[in-house]
Amino acid sequence: MADEQWGAAMRLLWGPQPPAKPARGPKRGLTLEGIALAGVGIADAEGLAAVSMQRVAGELAVTKMALYRYVPGKAELVALMVEAALPVPGAGSVEGGGWRERLGVWARELYAGFRRHPWLLEATVGVRVMGPRELGWMERALAALDGCGLSGAEAMDAVVLVAGHVRGIAEQERAVGRPVGGGGDAGVGAGAEADEGRGAGRGAGRGGGPDAQLAVMLGEVMRVRGEEFPALGAVLASAAEQGGYDQALEFGLERILDGLGLLVARRVGGEGGR
């Protein structure tokens, strides 16, 4: 049953690659990488819903039937696109850093990847076949927690917790239409992602991020009914004065790492808070 459900994607991502040119079909040979990049380009420009076998075939100037000789369907196509859009894991790792620094860098690079390719938020949910690069990202996060005294389940839950926070902020930004770094290139440079990650959640986009946009909306309400919500009014005024909007990614990430630090410290006798 598993082979019927995931066998094709498993073979495409992990198994022997198909020949460069099919035995029958167009003279021009396709490659899995070229097919994936064509899909990534469409998704970056128009969203994942715009990707279809017909559209990708058109981008590659081949028939849909020719494309089917390489990729059996859209599910497998999306799996290849995810693998192509993710950067090589470890490219932005912190050599010699502690677990907290390494996991923080990992989270910010993941966020930058979602900003660069927002359709990944849709494509990386549910039970599915993950490719070498995607598993490499999981490996890198778990490796950051190696030696912290956590059980396997705790380490996995910690990674899921951090990733969930990152996804939540990226989803909010996508919902309010905040501009993201687009483009059809699948090989996102680690340096560019790190730069995006350092500015993450700080209102860098047109009109600010979700926190700033929410504050604008609430400001309109508070001008009319503000006396009914004095605590909210005080918080909004303080945030506006201190420029504290759109820091949800960093604030949440640091608090999650604080909590993990307490757990790690209990496991290893006070050495894990660094």
VENRAPE-V308621 format. One record per pair of residues at least 24 apart in sequence whose ideal C-beta (glycine too) atoms are under 8 Angstrom apart, sorted by the first residue. I is the first residue (numbers start at 1). J is the second residue. Records with the same first field share a line. If there is no record, write none. Layout:
I: J, J
This chain:
6: 128, 129
8: 72, 73, 76
9: 75, 76, 79, 128, 129
10: 129
12: 71, 76, 79, 80
13: 79, 80, 83, 129, 130, 131, 132
14: 131, 132
18: 69, 70
22: 66, 69, 70
25: 62, 65, 66, 69
26: 62, 63, 66
28: 61, 62
30: 60, 62, 66, 67, 70
32: 70, 71, 80
33: 84
34: 60
35: 60, 67, 70, 71, 77, 80
36: 77, 80, 81, 83, 84, 186
37: 84, 184, 186
39: 77, 78, 80, 81, 84
40: 81, 84, 85, 117, 184, 186
41: 184
43: 81, 117, 119, 123
44: 117, 119, 182, 183, 184
45: 182, 184
47: 119
48: 78, 119, 122, 123
51: 77, 78, 81
53: 77
75: 128
78: 123
79: 128, 129, 131
80: 131
81: 123, 186
82: 120, 123, 124, 130, 131, 134
83: 131, 132, 133, 134
84: 186, 187
85: 113, 116, 117, 120, 186, 188
86: 113, 120, 133, 134, 137, 188
87: 113, 133, 187, 188, 189, 190, 193
88: 133, 136, 190
89: 133, 136, 137, 139, 140
90: 136, 140
91: 190
92: 190, 191, 193, 194
93: 140
98: 274
99: 144, 145, 147, 148, 264, 272
100: 257, 260, 261, 274
102: 144
103: 141, 144, 145, 158, 162, 257, 260
104: 253, 257
105: 194, 197
106: 137, 140, 141, 144, 162
107: 162, 163, 165, 166, 197, 253
108: 194, 197, 198, 200, 249, 253
109: 190, 193, 194, 197
110: 137, 163, 166
111: 166, 169, 170, 196, 197, 200, 201, 249
112: 181, 188, 192, 193, 194, 195, 196, 197, 200
113: 188, 193
114: 166, 167, 170, 180
115: 170, 173, 180, 181, 196, 200
116: 180, 181, 182, 183, 188, 192, 193, 196
117: 188
118: 170, 174, 180
121: 167, 170, 171, 174
145: 264
147: 268
148: 264, 267, 268, 272
149: 264, 267, 268, 272
150: 263, 264, 267
154: 263
158: 260
161: 256
162: 253, 256, 257
165: 249, 252, 253, 256
166: 249, 253
169: 200, 201, 248, 249, 252
172: 209, 210, 248
173: 201, 205, 209, 210
175: 210
176: 209, 210, 213
178: 205, 206, 207, 208, 209, 210
179: 205, 206
180: 205
200: 249, 250
201: 246, 247, 248, 249, 250
202: 246, 247, 250
203: 245, 246
208: 245, 246
209: 245, 246, 248
210: 246, 248
211: 245, 246, 247, 248
212: 245, 246
215: 239, 240, 245
